[in-house]
């Protein structure tokens, strides 16, 4: 790993040189070099930091997760473009800060620096939050936030989650216009490498301008979108985990566009544990699905783990939390959040504050005696 200095670290500390690589460029490079790029779905900066710590290629900032995690509601266009763009901006910023935090380590406690690559962030753009001029504003917000890519879907507004019944589609012409606007905004801002993903919900839509329905319509739409030259990837939202539609979609699209890159939602809505032969990430990569993600990965993991803790606290009171700490601090496990002191960057703030001389933090002379951290 090539390391370089940065003004945001004291002398002697370094970060990966890729800190200076545009996120969209990094994503494009990964898509071209790897069999597939996988991105766990998150809804907040802390989840993204955990994805980064554990070395994943990219972060997927899920709209449904954002709706649940920040509004406590479902995925039906309840939030606005400004809200999710701000969430994405804070997430990108947090990843850059986390790289500095880990690169510092904790000098007082002899915790060595950890050098982490910053994963590019891919953000849900739903149906664009309006017409193509709403798309114009949203892409402007995303690009200036440091987002690497966004996906845009062809549903009528207010849109629905891809696995909720009653979806209707706008015309393919209108969708192409939105995609072209997304590309034009990125180019105008000097980010022609911004990755645009076109999503179609045609497989399970109940209403569309065309007479065709189902998978045939999804294939037709994907070809129309790719033919426009605007999107870099196409994503077909499937209603279940069946292999045959997934394979047929890829085959038909790549007959016309052999180098087409596809995206696949390894959806939390599917009961994969009931599938006798679930399609693997590697198989999807071979089919041409180069960007893979689990939309609600963080949501389900947090819901499960926190529910288990709450059940334990209800039944065993303080003993449940002691049991959690034993698991967190087990010497054979790597849980970065076990010391919120280090994870949140207290040593970084302390050392850099002392270096720059304006922090008012003072000295933690008695810190070594604090057992809580």
VODRENLUM-154464 format. One record per residue (C-alpha): residue number from 1; z, y, x. Coordinates in nm, 2 decimals, padded with zeros to 4 digits. Each point is the difference from the previous one (the first is absolute). Layout:
<pts>
+-----+--------+--------+--------+
!  nr !     up !  north !   east !
+-----+--------+--------+--------+
! NUM !      Z !      Y !      X !
...
+-----+--------+--------+--------+
</pts>
This chain:
<pts>
+-----+--------+--------+--------+
!  nr !     up !  north !   east !
+-----+--------+--------+--------+
!   1 !  00.00 !  00.00 !  00.00 !
!   2 ! -00.10 !  00.34 !  00.14 !
!   3 !  00.29 !  00.24 ! -00.02 !
!   4 ! -00.01 !  00.38 !  00.02 !
!   5 !  00.24 !  00.29 !  00.00 !
!   6 !  00.06 !  00.22 ! -00.30 !
!   7 !  00.18 !  00.34 ! -00.04 !
!   8 !  00.22 ! -00.16 ! -00.27 !
!   9 !  00.17 ! -00.23 !  00.24 !
!  10 !  00.22 !  00.09 !  00.31 !
!  11 ! -00.16 ! -00.05 !  00.34 !
!  12 ! -00.03 ! -00.37 !  00.10 !
!  13 ! -00.05 ! -00.13 ! -00.36 !
!  14 ! -00.35 ! -00.09 ! -00.12 !
!  15 ! -00.19 ! -00.12 ! -00.31 !
!  16 ! -00.32 ! -00.20 ! -00.04 !
!  17 ! -00.31 !  00.20 !  00.07 !
!  18 ! -00.13 ! -00.09 ! -00.34 !
!  19 !  00.23 !  00.26 ! -00.14 !
!  20 ! -00.29 !  00.24 !  00.06 !
!  21 ! -00.25 ! -00.22 ! -00.18 !
!  22 ! -00.10 !  00.11 ! -00.35 !
!  23 !  00.14 ! -00.25 ! -00.25 !
!  24 ! -00.35 ! -00.04 ! -00.16 !
!  25 ! -00.15 ! -00.08 !  00.33 !
!  26 !  00.27 ! -00.26 !  00.07 !
!  27 ! -00.06 ! -00.16 ! -00.33 !
!  28 ! -00.38 ! -00.02 !  00.05 !
!  29 !  00.06 ! -00.15 !  00.34 !
!  30 !  00.23 ! -00.27 ! -00.14 !
!  31 ! -00.24 ! -00.08 ! -00.28 !
!  32 ! -00.28 ! -00.05 !  00.25 !
!  33 !  00.21 ! -00.20 !  00.26 !
!  34 !  00.22 ! -00.23 ! -00.21 !
!  35 ! -00.09 ! -00.28 ! -00.24 !
!  36 !  00.19 !  00.20 ! -00.26 !
!  37 !  00.25 !  00.29 ! -00.02 !
!  38 !  00.32 ! -00.07 ! -00.20 !
!  39 !  00.22 !  00.27 ! -00.15 !
!  40 !  00.33 ! -00.07 ! -00.19 !
!  41 !  00.04 !  00.23 ! -00.30 !
!  42 !  00.28 !  00.26 !  00.02 !
!  43 !  00.11 !  00.29 ! -00.21 !
!  44 !  00.22 !  00.21 !  00.24 !
!  45 !  00.03 !  00.10 !  00.37 !
!  46 !  00.27 ! -00.25 !  00.08 !
!  47 ! -00.22 ! -00.29 ! -00.12 !
!  48 ! -00.29 !  00.13 !  00.21 !
!  49 !  00.23 !  00.02 !  00.30 !
!  50 !  00.10 ! -00.36 ! -00.04 !
!  51 ! -00.37 ! -00.10 ! -00.02 !
!  52 ! -00.06 !  00.19 !  00.32 !
!  53 !  00.31 ! -00.15 !  00.17 !
!  54 ! -00.12 ! -00.36 ! -00.07 !
!  55 ! -00.35 !  00.08 !  00.14 !
!  56 ! -00.23 ! -00.02 ! -00.30 !
!  57 ! -00.35 !  00.15 !  00.02 !
!  58 !  00.02 !  00.25 ! -00.28 !
!  59 !  00.22 !  00.13 ! -00.28 !
!  60 ! -00.11 ! -00.01 ! -00.36 !
!  61 !  00.16 !  00.28 ! -00.21 !
!  62 ! -00.02 ! -00.15 ! -00.34 !
!  63 ! -00.04 !  00.21 ! -00.32 !
!  64 !  00.18 ! -00.25 ! -00.22 !
!  65 !  00.28 ! -00.02 !  00.25 !
!  66 !  00.02 !  00.38 !  00.02 !
!  67 !  00.02 !  00.02 ! -00.38 !
!  68 !  00.28 ! -00.25 ! -00.01 !
!  69 !  00.18 !  00.12 !  00.30 !
!  70 ! -00.01 !  00.37 ! -00.06 !
!  71 ! -00.04 !  00.04 ! -00.38 !
!  72 !  00.14 ! -00.33 ! -00.13 !
!  73 ! -00.32 ! -00.05 ! -00.21 !
!  74 ! -00.31 ! -00.22 ! -00.01 !
!  75 ! -00.35 !  00.06 !  00.15 !
!  76 ! -00.18 !  00.20 ! -00.27 !
!  77 ! -00.08 !  00.34 !  00.16 !
!  78 !  00.35 !  00.14 ! -00.06 !
!  79 !  00.03 !  00.17 !  00.33 !
!  80 ! -00.24 !  00.27 !  00.14 !
!  81 ! -00.21 !  00.02 !  00.31 !
!  82 !  00.23 !  00.25 !  00.16 !
!  83 !  00.30 ! -00.23 ! -00.04 !
!  84 ! -00.15 ! -00.31 !  00.16 !
!  85 ! -00.17 !  00.21 !  00.27 !
!  86 !  00.34 !  00.15 !  00.09 !
!  87 !  00.14 ! -00.35 !  00.01 !
!  88 ! -00.28 ! -00.11 !  00.24 !
!  89 !  00.05 !  00.31 !  00.21 !
!  90 !  00.37 ! -00.07 !  00.05 !
!  91 ! -00.08 ! -00.36 !  00.08 !
!  92 ! -00.26 !  00.09 !  00.27 !
!  93 !  00.25 !  00.25 !  00.15 !
!  94 !  00.28 ! -00.25 ! -00.01 !
!  95 ! -00.21 ! -00.25 !  00.20 !
!  96 ! -00.07 !  00.25 !  00.27 !
!  97 !  00.37 !  00.09 !  00.02 !
!  98 !  00.10 ! -00.37 !  00.00 !
!  99 ! -00.22 ! -00.06 !  00.31 !
! 100 !  00.20 !  00.27 !  00.18 !
! 101 !  00.33 ! -00.14 ! -00.12 !
! 102 ! -00.08 ! -00.35 !  00.12 !
! 103 ! -00.15 !  00.13 !  00.33 !
! 104 !  00.34 !  00.17 !  00.07 !
! 105 !  00.22 ! -00.30 ! -00.06 !
! 106 !  00.36 !  00.09 !  00.05 !
! 107 !  00.09 !  00.10 !  00.35 !
! 108 !  00.38 !  00.01 ! -00.06 !
! 109 !  00.00 ! -00.35 ! -00.13 !
! 110 ! -00.26 ! -00.13 !  00.25 !
! 111 ! -00.24 ! -00.09 ! -00.28 !
! 112 ! -00.34 ! -00.02 !  00.16 !
! 113 ! -00.30 !  00.19 ! -00.14 !
! 114 ! -00.24 ! -00.18 ! -00.23 !
! 115 ! -00.37 !  00.11 !  00.00 !
! 116 ! -00.16 ! -00.03 ! -00.33 !
! 117 ! -00.36 !  00.07 ! -00.12 !
! 118 ! -00.03 !  00.22 ! -00.30 !
! 119 ! -00.18 ! -00.20 ! -00.28 !
! 120 ! -00.26 !  00.19 ! -00.20 !
! 121 !  00.10 !  00.07 ! -00.36 !
! 122 ! -00.23 ! -00.09 ! -00.29 !
! 123 !  00.09 !  00.18 ! -00.33 !
! 124 ! -00.08 ! -00.07 ! -00.36 !
! 125 ! -00.20 !  00.27 ! -00.17 !
! 126 ! -00.02 ! -00.16 ! -00.34 !
! 127 ! -00.29 !  00.14 ! -00.20 !
! 128 !  00.01 !  00.33 !  00.19 !
! 129 !  00.24 !  00.17 ! -00.25 !
! 130 ! -00.29 !  00.16 ! -00.18 !
! 131 ! -00.37 !  00.08 !  00.06 !
! 132 ! -00.17 !  00.03 !  00.33 !
! 133 !  00.16 !  00.34 !  00.07 !
! 134 !  00.34 ! -00.17 ! -00.04 !
! 135 ! -00.12 ! -00.25 !  00.25 !
! 136 ! -00.10 !  00.29 !  00.23 !
! 137 !  00.35 !  00.14 !  00.00 !
! 138 !  00.17 ! -00.34 !  00.04 !
! 139 ! -00.21 ! -00.10 !  00.30 !
! 140 !  00.07 !  00.34 !  00.15 !
! 141 !  00.37 ! -00.07 ! -00.03 !
! 142 ! -00.03 ! -00.35 !  00.13 !
! 143 ! -00.21 !  00.09 !  00.31 !
! 144 !  00.23 !  00.28 !  00.09 !
! 145 !  00.30 ! -00.23 ! -00.04 !
! 146 ! -00.13 ! -00.23 !  00.27 !
! 147 ! -00.10 ! -00.28 ! -00.23 !
! 148 ! -00.25 ! -00.24 !  00.14 !
! 149 ! -00.16 ! -00.13 ! -00.32 !
! 150 !  00.02 !  00.02 ! -00.38 !
! 151 ! -00.14 ! -00.21 ! -00.28 !
! 152 ! -00.15 !  00.13 ! -00.32 !
! 153 ! -00.05 ! -00.20 ! -00.31 !
! 154 ! -00.26 !  00.02 ! -00.28 !
! 155 !  00.24 !  00.00 ! -00.30 !
! 156 !  00.01 !  00.25 ! -00.28 !
! 157 !  00.30 !  00.23 !  00.01 !
! 158 !  00.29 ! -00.06 ! -00.06 !
! 159 ! -00.06 ! -00.31 !  00.21 !
! 160 !  00.20 ! -00.32 ! -00.02 !
! 161 !  00.13 ! -00.24 !  00.26 !
! 162 ! -00.28 ! -00.25 !  00.07 !
! 163 !  00.21 ! -00.27 ! -00.16 !
! 164 !  00.08 !  00.18 ! -00.32 !
! 165 ! -00.23 ! -00.06 ! -00.30 !
! 166 ! -00.22 !  00.26 ! -00.16 !
! 167 ! -00.18 !  00.14 !  00.30 !
! 168 ! -00.32 !  00.21 ! -00.06 !
! 169 ! -00.26 !  00.11 !  00.26 !
! 170 ! -00.17 !  00.33 !  00.06 !
! 171 ! -00.37 ! -00.01 !  00.07 !
! 172 ! -00.12 ! -00.13 !  00.34 !
! 173 ! -00.17 !  00.34 !  00.05 !
! 174 !  00.32 !  00.19 ! -00.05 !
! 175 !  00.18 ! -00.24 !  00.24 !
! 176 ! -00.27 !  00.05 !  00.26 !
! 177 !  00.04 !  00.38 ! -00.04 !
! 178 !  00.37 ! -00.04 !  00.07 !
! 179 ! -00.06 ! -00.21 !  00.30 !
! 180 ! -00.25 !  00.24 !  00.14 !
! 181 !  00.25 !  00.28 ! -00.05 !
! 182 !  00.26 ! -00.19 !  00.19 !
! 183 ! -00.24 ! -00.05 !  00.29 !
! 184 ! -00.11 !  00.36 ! -00.01 !
! 185 !  00.35 !  00.14 !  00.02 !
! 186 !  00.10 ! -00.22 !  00.29 !
! 187 ! -00.32 !  00.11 !  00.19 !
! 188 !  00.06 !  00.36 ! -00.08 !
! 189 !  00.35 ! -00.03 !  00.15 !
! 190 ! -00.13 ! -00.15 !  00.32 !
! 191 !  00.11 ! -00.35 ! -00.09 !
! 192 ! -00.32 ! -00.19 ! -00.06 !
! 193 !  00.19 ! -00.31 !  00.11 !
! 194 !  00.23 !  00.02 ! -00.30 !
! 195 ! -00.03 ! -00.34 ! -00.17 !
! 196 ! -00.11 !  00.00 ! -00.36 !
! 197 !  00.06 ! -00.31 ! -00.21 !
! 198 ! -00.17 ! -00.05 ! -00.34 !
! 199 !  00.18 ! -00.21 ! -00.25 !
! 200 ! -00.14 ! -00.15 ! -00.31 !
! 201 !  00.21 ! -00.13 ! -00.30 !
! 202 ! -00.31 ! -00.14 ! -00.16 !
! 203 !  00.10 ! -00.37 ! -00.01 !
! 204 !  00.27 !  00.05 ! -00.27 !
! 205 ! -00.11 !  00.33 ! -00.15 !
! 206 ! -00.04 !  00.00 ! -00.38 !
! 207 ! -00.22 !  00.30 ! -00.02 !
! 208 ! -00.29 !  00.13 !  00.22 !
! 209 ! -00.33 !  00.18 ! -00.05 !
! 210 ! -00.19 ! -00.31 !  00.11 !
! 211 ! -00.06 ! -00.30 ! -00.22 !
! 212 !  00.09 ! -00.24 !  00.29 !
! 213 !  00.37 ! -00.10 !  00.02 !
! 214 !  00.22 ! -00.19 !  00.24 !
! 215 ! -00.08 ! -00.11 !  00.35 !
! 216 ! -00.37 !  00.08 ! -00.04 !
! 217 !  00.08 !  00.36 ! -00.08 !
! 218 !  00.24 !  00.02 !  00.30 !
! 219 ! -00.27 ! -00.13 !  00.23 !
! 220 ! -00.25 !  00.25 ! -00.15 !
! 221 !  00.24 !  00.28 !  00.04 !
! 222 !  00.09 ! -00.09 !  00.36 !
! 223 ! -00.37 !  00.00 !  00.09 !
! 224 ! -00.05 !  00.34 ! -00.16 !
! 225 !  00.29 !  00.15 !  00.19 !
! 226 ! -00.11 ! -00.14 !  00.34 !
! 227 ! -00.35 !  00.11 ! -00.07 !
! 228 !  00.12 !  00.36 ! -00.02 !
! 229 !  00.11 ! -00.02 !  00.36 !
! 230 !  00.33 !  00.17 ! -00.09 !
! 231 !  00.26 ! -00.27 !  00.03 !
! 232 !  00.09 ! -00.20 !  00.31 !
! 233 !  00.15 ! -00.29 ! -00.19 !
! 234 ! -00.01 ! -00.13 ! -00.36 !
! 235 !  00.29 ! -00.16 ! -00.18 !
! 236 ! -00.03 ! -00.21 ! -00.32 !
! 237 !  00.33 ! -00.03 ! -00.18 !
! 238 !  00.03 ! -00.36 ! -00.12 !
! 239 !  00.22 ! -00.11 ! -00.29 !
! 240 !  00.13 ! -00.31 !  00.15 !
! 241 !  00.01 ! -00.21 !  00.32 !
! 242 ! -00.30 ! -00.22 ! -00.08 !
! 243 ! -00.21 ! -00.06 !  00.31 !
! 244 ! -00.35 ! -00.03 ! -00.17 !
! 245 ! -00.03 !  00.37 ! -00.11 !
! 246 !  00.13 !  00.12 !  00.34 !
! 247 ! -00.25 ! -00.21 !  00.19 !
! 248 ! -00.29 !  00.08 ! -00.24 !
! 249 !  00.06 !  00.38 !  00.02 !
! 250 ! -00.01 ! -00.01 !  00.38 !
! 251 ! -00.31 ! -00.22 !  00.01 !
! 252 ! -00.20 !  00.21 ! -00.24 !
! 253 !  00.09 !  00.34 !  00.15 !
! 254 ! -00.06 ! -00.12 !  00.36 !
! 255 ! -00.34 ! -00.15 ! -00.09 !
! 256 ! -00.11 !  00.36 ! -00.06 !
! 257 !  00.22 !  00.17 !  00.25 !
! 258 !  00.07 ! -00.27 !  00.28 !
! 259 !  00.23 !  00.23 !  00.19 !
! 260 !  00.20 !  00.13 ! -00.30 !
! 261 !  00.37 !  00.01 !  00.04 !
! 262 !  00.21 ! -00.10 ! -00.30 !
! 263 !  00.36 !  00.07 ! -00.09 !
! 264 !  00.23 ! -00.25 ! -00.17 !
! 265 !  00.33 !  00.05 ! -00.19 !
! 266 !  00.21 ! -00.31 !  00.07 !
! 267 !  00.18 !  00.11 ! -00.32 !
! 268 !  00.36 ! -00.03 ! -00.07 !
! 269 ! -00.10 ! -00.05 ! -00.37 !
! 270 ! -00.14 ! -00.35 !  00.08 !
! 271 !  00.25 ! -00.29 !  00.01 !
! 272 ! -00.13 ! -00.13 !  00.33 !
! 273 !  00.28 ! -00.25 !  00.02 !
! 274 ! -00.16 ! -00.18 ! -00.30 !
! 275 ! -00.34 ! -00.01 !  00.16 !
! 276 ! -00.07 ! -00.34 !  00.15 !
! 277 ! -00.24 !  00.14 !  00.25 !
! 278 !  00.06 !  00.38 !  00.05 !
! 279 ! -00.27 !  00.17 !  00.20 !
! 280 !  00.11 !  00.10 !  00.34 !
! 281 ! -00.03 !  00.32 !  00.19 !
! 282 ! -00.22 ! -00.17 !  00.26 !
! 283 ! -00.23 ! -00.14 ! -00.27 !
! 284 ! -00.04 !  00.34 ! -00.16 !
! 285 ! -00.09 !  00.15 !  00.34 !
! 286 ! -00.27 ! -00.26 !  00.05 !
! 287 ! -00.14 !  00.10 ! -00.34 !
! 288 ! -00.03 !  00.36 !  00.10 !
! 289 !  00.33 !  00.13 ! -00.15 !
! 290 !  00.10 !  00.22 !  00.30 !
! 291 !  00.28 !  00.20 ! -00.15 !
! 292 !  00.28 ! -00.21 ! -00.17 !
! 293 !  00.32 !  00.13 ! -00.15 !
! 294 !  00.28 ! -00.09 ! -00.23 !
! 295 !  00.05 !  00.30 ! -00.23 !
! 296 !  00.37 ! -00.06 ! -00.11 !
! 297 !  00.12 ! -00.18 !  00.31 !
! 298 !  00.29 !  00.25 !  00.08 !
! 299 !  00.08 !  00.04 ! -00.37 !
! 300 !  00.06 ! -00.37 ! -00.06 !
! 301 !  00.18 ! -00.05 !  00.33 !
! 302 !  00.23 !  00.29 ! -00.06 !
! 303 !  00.06 ! -00.11 ! -00.36 !
! 304 !  00.09 ! -00.35 !  00.10 !
! 305 !  00.22 !  00.08 !  00.30 !
! 306 !  00.19 !  00.29 ! -00.17 !
! 307 !  00.05 ! -00.21 ! -00.32 !
! 308 !  00.15 ! -00.28 !  00.20 !
! 309 !  00.24 !  00.25 !  00.17 !
! 310 !  00.10 !  00.15 ! -00.33 !
! 311 !  00.06 ! -00.34 ! -00.15 !
! 312 !  00.22 ! -00.08 !  00.30 !
! 313 !  00.19 !  00.32 ! -00.03 !
! 314 !  00.06 ! -00.06 ! -00.37 !
! 315 !  00.13 ! -00.35 !  00.07 !
! 316 !  00.17 !  00.03 !  00.34 !
! 317 !  00.05 !  00.37 !  00.06 !
! 318 !  00.03 !  00.10 !  00.36 !
! 319 ! -00.05 ! -00.35 !  00.13 !
! 320 ! -00.37 !  00.02 ! -00.11 !
! 321 ! -00.06 !  00.31 !  00.21 !
! 322 !  00.18 ! -00.17 !  00.30 !
! 323 ! -00.24 ! -00.29 ! -00.04 !
! 324 ! -00.30 !  00.23 !  00.00 !
! 325 !  00.12 !  00.16 !  00.32 !
! 326 !  00.04 ! -00.34 !  00.17 !
! 327 ! -00.36 ! -00.07 ! -00.08 !
! 328 ! -00.12 !  00.35 !  00.11 !
! 329 !  00.18 ! -00.03 !  00.34 !
! 330 ! -00.08 ! -00.37 !  00.07 !
! 331 ! -00.09 ! -00.01 !  00.37 !
! 332 ! -00.31 ! -00.22 ! -00.07 !
! 333 ! -00.15 !  00.24 ! -00.25 !
! 334 ! -00.18 !  00.33 !  00.04 !
! 335 !  00.09 !  00.23 ! -00.29 !
! 336 ! -00.07 !  00.36 !  00.12 !
! 337 !  00.19 !  00.16 ! -00.29 !
! 338 !  00.33 ! -00.17 !  00.10 !
! 339 !  00.09 !  00.31 !  00.19 !
! 340 ! -00.10 !  00.29 ! -00.22 !
! 341 !  00.12 !  00.22 !  00.29 !
! 342 ! -00.29 ! -00.12 !  00.22 !
! 343 ! -00.26 ! -00.06 ! -00.28 !
! 344 !  00.04 !  00.36 ! -00.13 !
! 345 ! -00.02 !  00.15 !  00.34 !
! 346 !  00.35 !  00.14 !  00.08 !
! 347 ! -00.04 ! -00.07 !  00.38 !
! 348 ! -00.34 !  00.17 ! -00.01 !
! 349 !  00.14 !  00.31 ! -00.17 !
! 350 !  00.30 !  00.01 !  00.24 !
! 351 ! -00.19 ! -00.04 !  00.32 !
! 352 ! -00.30 !  00.23 ! -00.09 !
! 353 !  00.24 !  00.26 ! -00.14 !
! 354 !  00.20 !  00.00 !  00.33 !
! 355 ! -00.33 !  00.02 !  00.19 !
! 356 ! -00.13 !  00.30 ! -00.20 !
! 357 !  00.34 !  00.16 ! -00.02 !
! 358 ! -00.01 !  00.12 ! -00.36 !
! 359 !  00.13 ! -00.29 ! -00.21 !
! 360 !  00.37 !  00.10 ! -00.05 !
! 361 !  00.07 ! -00.37 !  00.00 !
! 362 !  00.27 !  00.01 !  00.27 !
! 363 !  00.10 ! -00.31 !  00.19 !
! 364 !  00.10 ! -00.33 ! -00.15 !
! 365 !  00.28 ! -00.07 !  00.25 !
! 366 !  00.18 ! -00.24 ! -00.22 !
! 367 ! -00.31 ! -00.17 ! -00.14 !
! 368 !  00.05 ! -00.32 !  00.21 !
! 369 !  00.32 ! -00.07 ! -00.20 !
! 370 ! -00.17 !  00.02 ! -00.34 !
! 371 ! -00.04 ! -00.35 ! -00.12 !
! 372 ! -00.19 !  00.09 ! -00.31 !
! 373 ! -00.32 !  00.05 !  00.21 !
+-----+--------+--------+--------+
</pts>
